[in-house]
């Protein structure tokens, strides 16, 4: 959610504090174009726990994107997918 660079992190934290009064534990960002065309059932698809926290899950696509980012950032890194096999 928050960028790594020092001044960008400080600016984003400042903006979140201005909006919400604190830096939230999580922030859900929705694509306006999707929200404009989806049904109520599709829009309400996210699930939450009894405590109000989002029920989060990792999907294969998320893992593939992460591995790709690591491999681009650290070319010498051992591909984690090879260790799983």
Phi, psi and omega in degrees: 000311182259134181295160186280323185303137187306307184289328178292320178298313181298319180293317179294319178297318178300316181295318178297320179295321177296320181287312191247349183088354177195171175272115183291158178293328178209159179221123179265123179252129182248143177279119184301321181295322177291314182298327181291333185249350183277161178280168177300320180296317179293321181294323183271013183299326180302141181250150181232153177282174177297337179276358179088004179274149180292143176273101186263151179213149173266134177247160181309319181299319180298315181295317179298318179297318180296313180299317178299319179295318178296316182295327177287321183285325182231085185304332182277355184296144175282131181297117181301331180297330179293328180287333182287324185296000000 
